[in-house]
């Protein structure tokens, strides 16, 4: 995993300008506007946008992939003439997967008078940003934050990904219909918005589909020993085990679950994307018979998907883009489309143009509903012998 992260970091540094939230580096704009800090401006020949993601810390694999994909999309857009006769210029800020730092990043971008912000990655960090940005009317488009409550924080908050309630329901449906499961256990992070939201939706959907939840066990941030919980779960032997967390924790739980004697299917959500890369070769067998919902599959043979994958690989040393990269790529083009439709760069015009948008992207048809959430299906990814494989698509 360290080699993978280093390669991705080098790719980002070669292709984009990266600025820490606490840095005194200049904004991407070539000149300053005379307007107030609450107004977005396009200065000279550029339109400034901001990107907030965790390019360091526990979710750095995700943040770097998001940054890479946005940089790729901006390169393509600018090479095709830009937007409104101007080139897009992005400032990339690292929130370190810390909510307070995420707000600092937003405030810096607001001061830089960006016209829109793409970010952040984790739901807790995006929630913190949205709580502030909604008061400003600033367009926030999160590529990847799935917690249901986020877009309800304000009319200028949008997402390109589906919600936790949707993917929790999808995984409960997959368990009962595809895997014919009758019982399920849940092991989740009680202190994380993403994990608790998915637990709640899976639990609720499971009841509606006849899936009995036989045990629900919890843990906290930073925990690495799950043997007590998993020993109990293994003794009950549910047909499936739902583990809604991020890849770094998922790999630990999968390995410890197998060691505790649980051999059934382990299910997860999009936070599992990256779990193979986070798993040592000696522990890879533990990931067999694991399934998770995701926003796209690199096995998709459509021209749009394969063109994106080729362009990403060509730019970033042959790396296959994960689903978060695909969502970030789509998000960048959604901002482009909103700017073109608005014909202006002020906050109100861009937000109005984004409202109700339908965009056919790499991750499918993104049709924003009245709550600024997309209606879309999910790919079910199965892990087999150290590889991600497409299993099915659930609407």
N, C-alpha and C positions, 0 to 999 in steps of 0.2 A: 504494500500500500504506500510506503514511503516513496518508492520509485515513481509510482503513479502520480502522487501529489506533486513531487518535484518537477516531473515533466509538464504537468498541467500549469504549475506556477510559471515555469519558463515561457509557456505559450502565452499566458496572460500578459506577462511583462513585455513580451515582444510586440504585442498587438494593441495594448491599451495603456492609458495613463491611469495609474492607481494611486489613490491618495488616502491616507489614514484620516479618520474623523477628527483627530486632534491635530492634524497637520496645518501648517500655515501656508501650504502651497496654494497657488492661484486657482481660481475656478476655470472650467473649460472655456468660458467665454473670452474672446480676445479683447473686449472692451466692456466697461461697466455701463449700466443703464442709469438714467436719472430718475426712473420710476421708483415707487416705494417697494420695499422688500416683499410685499404680498403679491406683487404683480410679476408674471413671468415675461421674459423678454427674449427675443432672438437678436443677437448683436452681430453687426457686420454680415459676414457670409455664413454664419453658423447658427444652429438652433441647439441650445444646451439642454441635455436631459441628464438626470441623475440615476445612478444604480446603487442600491444598498444590498449587500450580501455578506455572508460570513466567509471571507476568503482566508481567514485564519481561525483556529479553534476547532471545536469538536465537529463542526459541519463544514469544514473547509473544502472537502471534496465537492460538496454541493455548490458552495459559493463560487468556486473556481470554474466549475462547469457552466454555471449560469453566466458568469462574466464572459467566458469564452464564446458562448452562443450569442450573447448580445453584441459582442464585438464583431463576430462574423456577420450578423444581420446588418449592422451599421455599415460595415465595409461594402456589402452588397448594395445597400440602399444608396450610399454615397457614390458608388461607382456607376449607378444608374441615373445619376442626376440629382440625388438628394430629395428634399421635401420643400415645396414652396420656393424653389429656386435656391435653397440653402443646403449646406452640409450639416448633418447631425454630428454633434460632438458630445461625448459622454464623459462624466466624471464618475469613477467607481470608488465607493467608500466601503470600508470593512467594518461591519457591526460586531464582529467576533462572536456572533450568536449570543449577544447580550442586549437585553431590551433597553437599558439606559443608554448604551452606546448607539443603538439603532436610532433613538430619538436625537442624540447629538448629531448623527450623520444627517438626518432629515433637516435639522435646523441649519446645518452648514449648507446643504443644497438649496434650501429656501433662500438663504443669504446670497447664494450664487445666482439666484433667479432662474433656476431651471424651469422648463415648461411642463415637465412631467417627471415622475419618479417611478422606476421599475424596481420592485422589492417589497419586502425582503423575502427570505426563503422560509424561515421557521415561523409558525403561526404566532408564537408569543412575541417575537420581534416585530412582525408586521402589525400586530394589534397595537403595540406601543406607538408605532409610527402613525397608524391610522387615527388613533385617538387625538393626536395633535394636528395632523394634516387635514382632517375633516373640518376643523374649525377655520382653516385657511381656504378651503375649497380647492386645494391642490389635488390634481389627478395622481392617485396612487394605483398602480397596477401590479399586484403581486402575481408572479408566474406560478408560485408553488404552495402558498399558504392555504391550507384546506379547512381550518377551523371555521365553522359555520358563522360565528358571530362577527367575523371581521368586516364583511361588507355592510353589515348593519350599523356600523359606526358612523357612516356618513355617505351622502350621495355622490361623493367624488372618489369613493373607494371601490375598486373593481378587482376581479381575479380572472386568470386564464385557465385555472385548474378547477376540477370539480370539488365538492365539499366533503367533509368528513362524514356527514350523515349519508351522503350518496355512496361513498366507497365502503362505509361500514355496512350499509344495506347490501351492496354488491357482494361483499365477502360472505355475509350471512346467507345470501341466496346461493352463492357458489357452493358453500359448505353443504347446504341442505339438498339442493337440486343436483349439482354435479358430482359431489362426493358422497351423496346419500347419507350424510351425517344426521344423527338423532340427538347427540349430546355434544356440548362444547365447554371447554375451560377457557378462561381469560387470564392473562398475566400482563399487567400494564403499569405504566408510570403514573402514580397518583398525583404527582406534582407538575405535570406537563400538560398544557392545553391540548396539544395535538393528540397525545396518547389517551387522555380522558375523554375527549370528544369522540374518538373512534370507538373506544370501549362502550360508551353510552349508545352510539348508533348501532353497533353490532348487537348489543344486548337487546335493544328495542326491536330491531329487525328480526333477530333470532326468535323472539317470542311470537312474532307475527307469522313466521314461516315454520313453526313447530319445532324449532331447535331449542332444546332444553339446556340452559346454562347451569352446569352442575357445580362449578366453583369459580369464584373471581378472586384472584390474588393480586396484591399490589407491591410496589417498591418505590424508592425515591430517586431523585437525581443523583448521579454519581455512584449508585450501587453497582457492584460487580459480582456479588455472590447471591445467586438465586436458588441455591440448593434446597433451602427449607420449603419455599413455595413449590418448587418443581417436584420435590419428593411427594408432597401432598397431591399434586396434580397427577403424577404418574400412578399413584395408588388408586385414584378414581378412574383413571384411564378413559378420559372423554374421547369421543370419536375424532375431534379436532381440537387444536389449541390455538387460540387467537392471541397474537403478540403484536400490538400496535405501537411500535417505537421506531427509532432511527437505527441505521445499519450497524453502528458501533456497539450498541446494546443488543441488537437482534442476534448478532453472531455469537455473543456470549451466552445468551439464553438458549439458542438452538443447540450449542455444544453441551451445555449443562443439562438440557432436557433429555438429550440422547443418553448422556451418562447416568441420569437418574432412572432410565429405563422406559422413557416415553418414546414410542416408535411411530405414533400416528402422525397425520399431516399437521404441520405447523403453518398457520396462516398469518399474513401480515398485510400492510397497506403500502403506500408509495414510499414510506420511509425505509423500506427494505432495499430499495434501489441503491446498490453499492455494497451490499452485504458480502458478495463474493470477493470483491477486492479487499474487504476488511477482514477476511478469514484466512488463517494460515492454511497451507496446503495439507497439513496433517489433520486438520479439523474439517476439511471440506465435505467429507462424507455426511456430516451432521446436517448439511443443508439439503440433502436429497429429501424428496417428499415435502418440500416447503413451497408455498404458493403465496403470491401477493398481487394486489391490484396495482396497476400502473397506468400512466397517461398515454403511453405509446409503446410499441414494440419495434425494435430494430429489425425484426423479421418481417415487418410489413413490406410488401413488395411494391407498394404504390410509388409512382414516379416522384411525387413531392417528398415522401419520406426518404427514399433512396438518394435523391439529389442533395437533401440536407445532410445525410450521413456522409456522403462522399465529400462534400465541401468542408464539413467539420474535420473529417479525417485528414484531408489534404492540408488543412491549416494547423492542425494540432497533433502532428507526429503519429498519425494513424489511430488515434484514440476514438473509440466508438462513443458517440454522445449518449448520455443517459437521459431519462425522461425529463429531468429538471432542465437540462440543456434544451431539449425540444420545446418545452413550455416557455423558456426564456426567449428563444428564437421567435416563437409565435407572438409573444408579448411585444417584442420590438416592432414587428410588422403591424401589430394592432395600434401601437402609438403612431406609427407612420400613417396608417389609414385614418386615424382620428384627426391628425394634423391636416391631412389633405382635405378631409370632409369639412373641417372647421374653416379652413382657409385663413386661419389666424393662430396666434400663439398665446392668447390670454387664457387664464384658467377656466373661466366660464364656458368659452367656446369649445375648448378641447373636451371638457367633461360632457357637454351636451352632445358632441360628436361621438364620444365613446358609448354613450347611453344607448342600449338596445342594439349594439353592433352585432353583426354576424360576420364571422371570418373563417374561411376554410384554411386551416393550418396543418402543420405537420402532425399535431396531436388530434386531428379530426376537426369536425365542424364545431366552431365555438360560437354559440348563439346565446348572448347575454340576456337573462330574464329581467324581470322588474326589480329584482334584488341584486342585480349586477353580478350574478353567478352564471356560469355557462351550463347548458344542458348537454351532456355528452356521455358516451359509454366509457367503459374501462377495459383495458387488456389485462387478462390474468396471466401472470408470468410464473412458470414452474422452473425450479432449479433442478437440473439433472447433471450429475457428474461435473460439477464446477462450471456450468454454463446456464445462462438465462435462456429459456425457451418459451415461445408463445404457446399457451395452453388453450385459451378460448377468449372470446369477447363477450362481456355481459353488459347489457344496456341498463 
